[in-house]
Amino acid sequence: MRWVDGELDNYVGTTTSGLGGEHRILDPNGLWKHDAAMTTGDFTGNGRTDDLVIRWSDGETTMYADTLANQLGTEHMLVAPTS
């Protein structure tokens, strides 16, 4: 979850009955205030839902592959910024 101050948290073990344990990935910062959409999934085909895809306000789309509970994975630009 990205908070309004740019803090980025992961809730490990979230189910339909509630949030899992909170793990901070990034402290509050200005960069993460510019994400327009965010989703997670298994986009690398490793069998784990550990990839984070972000579309930024400038149109850039990036994927953080193999993200851990408290650390972003390797960044890959999928779509270059449009502005």
N, C-alpha and C positions, 0 to 999 in steps of 0.2 A: 504494500500500500504506500502511495506517495501522499504525504501530508502537505498542507498549504505552504508550509515553511521550507519545503524541499526535502524533508526527512524521508528516507526510504526504509520501510520495514517489511519483513517477511513473517508470515504467521504459519509456522510449520505445524502440520497435523490438523489443519482446518477441515471440518466436515460439515455436513448439512445441519448438525446440531450445535455448532459453535466454532469460534475462532480457536486456533491452536496457539502454541506459545510464541510470543513476540521475540523476534531476533532483528536487531538493527543492522541494516546493510550500510547505510550512509547517514551521517549526521546532517542536520538542516544545512541547505546550501542553495544558491541561486540557480544553478544549472537545472536541477530537477523540477523547478517551477515551470519549465517550458515544455513538458511532455503533454501531448494532446491525447494520446491513447496508449494503453499498456495492456499486454496480455502475456500469459505464460502457457507453456505447452512443451511437448517433446518434438521440437522441430529439427533436432539433429539425429533422431532415430536411435538414441542410445537406451530407450526403454524407460527413461526418467523424465518427469515433468519438471525440468530444471533449466529451461531456456526462457529468457525474458525478452520480449520484443516491444520496442517503443517507437511510436511515431511522434516526432518532435514538432513544435509549432512552425518550424521553417520547412516542413515537408520531409526532412531526413527521416529514414527508418533504420534503426539499429537493432541488432540482436546481441544479447549477452548470453553466450552458450555456456552450459555447465555451471550455472549460478549455484552457489552454496547457500546455506541457511543465513549466513551473515556476511557474504562477500559476493560481489558481482563476478560473473564469469568473463570469458574472453569476448571483447567487443568486436563485432563484425558489422560494417556498414552494408545495408541491403539496398537502400535507395539514397542517392545523394540529395542534399538540400536543394530546394527549388528557388530559394530567395537569397 
